[in-house]
Amino acid sequence: MSLTNKVAVVTGGSNGIGAAAVRMLAAEGATVAVGYSTNRDRAEALIKQLPAGRHSSFALKLEDGASVKRAAGEIKAAHGRCDILVNSGGFTKPIPHANLDALDDDFIDLILRANARGPFSMIRALAPMLKAGGDGVIVNVSSIGATTGGGSNIAYCMSKAALDVMTMSLARVLGPEIRVLGVSPAAVATDFVAGRGRPELEKLAANTPMKKVTEPDDVARAILACVTHLRSSTGTQIVVDGGRHLV
């Protein structure tokens, strides 16, 4: 399936998994709107690396509903349509699961707003444009922590579990015009989790069946497959973790 004349919106698109998805979607012909939180220069630098097109960038604070509405307005003004939404934006920080006191209420509220409410807000804001094309697709970037309960902190796992349930619920009500899928990686070779370097990733990978570190491109390929190939799938998760969920 060619993505020529399609518009793809990628939140968290300036770095890591999001940036890898931006590159692959653009390589398949899509016009991409790259969402960023603070680093506009990085988003613009990425756009310059893409095949020629009407690509754009937009600022987005997922925890701020007003920011989501502004972003949706900018996307409509710049492109007039949205065919693909990749919800890759979000954040976390490492907090030991046993340290309950360190997981305070303010942090829990913030991570749930950004990682669960934020993607829902983006979907709600862009749903009219996604429906209008009659062949829209939403890909929510989740985590195996949603089902294994392991991850950077308990609140992060909670937020991704909420995202997975939302994927199923929205798939029921947005079809047939929009498919909704999730992609669930484990530890990926990005700077998403502070202090987690390559040696730790390789140690984690050594205990998995495939014994390889999951790279951003591995996850981006799954995102692209959701858009271009898994056209009879909706409301389900694609796990990209080298088999880590098995150990």
C-alpha positions in Angstrom: 0.0 0.0 0.0 1.5 3.3 -1.1 1.2 6.2 1.3 1.4 8.8 -1.4 -1.1 11.6 -0.7 -1.6 10.3 2.8 -0.9 12.6 5.8 0.6 11.0 8.9 0.7 12.7 12.3 3.4 11.4 14.7 3.4 12.6 18.3 6.8 12.4 20.0 8.1 12.3 16.4 11.4 14.1 16.8 13.3 11.4 18.6 13.5 7.7 19.3 10.7 5.4 18.1 8.7 8.4 16.8 11.5 9.7 14.6 12.1 6.2 13.2 8.4 6.0 12.4 8.5 9.4 10.7 11.4 8.3 8.5 9.7 5.1 7.4 6.3 6.7 6.8 7.9 9.5 4.7 9.9 6.9 2.8 6.7 5.2 1.8 5.3 8.5 0.4 3.4 10.0 3.3 3.5 13.7 4.2 4.4 13.8 7.9 3.5 16.2 10.7 6.1 15.8 13.4 5.0 16.5 16.9 7.6 17.6 19.5 7.4 18.6 23.1 10.3 21.2 23.5 12.9 20.6 20.8 11.7 22.3 17.7 15.2 22.4 16.2 15.4 18.6 16.4 12.1 18.2 14.7 13.0 20.6 11.9 16.3 18.9 11.4 14.5 15.6 11.0 12.2 17.1 8.4 15.1 18.2 6.4 16.3 14.6 6.2 13.0 13.4 4.7 12.1 13.0 1.1 10.8 16.2 -0.4 7.3 17.1 0.6 5.0 19.3 2.6 6.2 18.0 5.9 5.6 20.1 9.0 6.2 20.2 12.7 4.0 21.2 15.6 4.5 21.7 19.3 2.5 19.4 21.7 2.3 19.0 25.4 0.2 15.9 25.8 -0.7 16.6 29.4 -2.2 19.9 28.3 -5.6 19.7 26.7 -5.4 23.2 25.2 -2.1 22.3 23.6 -3.7 19.3 21.9 -6.5 21.4 20.5 -4.0 23.9 19.1 -2.0 21.1 17.5 -5.1 19.7 15.9 -5.9 23.1 14.5 -2.4 23.6 13.1 -2.5 20.1 11.4 -5.8 20.9 9.8 -4.6 24.3 8.6 -1.3 22.9 7.2 -2.6 19.7 5.6 -6.4 19.7 5.6 -6.5 16.0 6.4 -5.1 13.3 8.6 -5.0 9.6 7.5 -2.6 8.2 10.0 -2.0 9.0 13.7 0.9 7.5 15.5 0.7 8.2 19.3 4.4 7.8 20.2 4.6 10.7 22.6 4.9 10.2 26.4 7.4 10.2 29.2 8.6 8.3 32.2 11.4 8.2 34.8 12.9 5.3 36.7 11.4 4.7 40.1 12.0 1.4 41.9 8.7 -0.5 42.1 9.2 -1.2 45.8 9.7 2.5 46.7 6.0 3.4 47.0 6.7 6.7 48.7 8.7 7.9 45.7 5.7 7.4 43.5 3.8 10.5 44.7 0.3 11.6 43.6 1.5 14.5 41.5 3.7 12.3 39.4 1.0 9.6 39.0 -1.4 12.3 37.8 1.1 13.8 35.4 2.1 10.5 33.8 -1.5 9.3 33.4 -2.4 12.7 31.8 0.5 12.5 29.4 0.5 8.8 28.5 -3.1 7.9 28.6 -5.3 11.0 28.5 -3.0 12.7 26.0 -3.3 10.0 23.3 -7.1 9.9 23.8 -7.2 13.7 23.4 -5.2 13.5 20.2 -7.6 10.8 18.8 -10.6 12.8 19.8 -9.3 15.9 18.2 -8.3 14.2 14.9 -11.1 11.7 14.6 -13.2 13.8 12.3 -10.3 14.0 9.8 -9.4 10.4 10.2 -13.0 9.3 9.6 -13.4 11.6 6.6 -10.8 9.7 4.6 -12.7 6.4 5.2 -9.4 4.5 5.6 -7.8 6.0 8.8 -5.5 4.2 11.1 -4.3 4.9 14.6 -1.3 3.2 16.1 -0.7 3.7 19.8 2.8 3.0 21.0 2.4 1.1 24.3 4.7 -1.3 26.3 4.8 -4.9 27.4 4.8 -3.3 30.9 1.0 -3.0 30.4 0.7 -6.7 30.8 3.8 -7.8 32.6 3.8 -5.1 35.2 7.5 -4.6 34.7 8.9 -1.3 33.6 10.5 2.0 34.6 7.9 2.6 37.3 4.4 1.3 38.4 2.6 4.4 37.2 4.1 4.0 33.7 2.8 0.4 33.6 -0.6 1.8 34.7 -0.6 4.4 31.9 0.2 1.8 29.2 -2.4 -0.6 30.5 -5.0 2.2 30.2 -3.7 2.9 26.6 -4.2 -0.8 25.7 -7.8 -0.9 26.9 -8.4 2.4 25.1 -7.1 0.8 21.9 -9.7 -1.9 22.2 -12.5 0.3 23.2 -11.9 2.8 20.4 -11.5 0.1 17.8 -15.1 -0.9 18.5 -16.5 2.5 18.0 -14.3 4.0 15.3 -14.6 1.3 12.7 -15.0 0.7 9.9 -13.6 4.1 8.9 -10.7 3.9 11.4 -8.6 1.0 12.5 -6.9 1.3 15.9 -3.9 -0.8 16.8 -1.2 -0.9 19.5 2.5 -1.7 19.2 4.1 -2.9 22.4 7.9 -2.9 22.7 10.0 -3.6 25.8 13.4 -1.9 26.4 14.3 -0.1 23.2 17.7 1.5 22.3 16.7 5.1 22.9 17.2 7.7 25.6 13.6 7.4 26.7 14.5 6.0 30.2 17.1 8.1 31.9 20.3 6.3 32.9 19.5 3.1 30.8 22.5 2.7 28.6 23.6 0.1 26.0 25.3 -2.2 28.5 22.0 -2.6 30.5 20.0 -3.1 27.3 22.4 -5.8 26.2 22.2 -7.5 29.6 18.4 -7.5 29.4 18.5 -8.8 25.8 20.8 -11.7 26.7 18.0 -13.2 28.8 15.4 -13.1 25.9 14.9 -15.9 23.3 16.2 -13.7 20.5 19.1 -12.3 22.5 19.1 -9.0 20.6 18.5 -5.4 21.6 15.3 -4.0 20.1 16.1 -0.9 18.0 13.8 2.0 17.2 13.6 0.8 13.6 12.3 -2.6 14.8 9.4 -0.9 16.4 8.9 1.5 13.5 8.6 -1.4 11.1 5.8 -2.8 13.2 4.1 0.6 13.1 4.4 0.7 9.4 3.0 -2.8 9.1 0.0 -1.8 11.1 -0.6 1.0 8.5 0.2 -0.8 5.3 -0.3 -4.5 5.8 -2.5 -5.5 8.8 -5.6 -4.2 7.1 -7.9 -6.7 8.6 -6.7 -6.1 12.2 -8.0 -3.7 14.7 -8.1 -3.5 18.5 -5.1 -5.6 19.0 -1.4 -5.3 20.1 1.7 -6.2 18.1 4.5 -7.1 20.5 8.0 -6.2 19.5 10.3 -7.2 22.3 12.6 -10.1 21.2 10.5 -12.4 23.3 11.2 -10.6 26.6 7.6 -11.1 27.7 8.3 -14.8 27.8 10.9 -14.6 30.5 
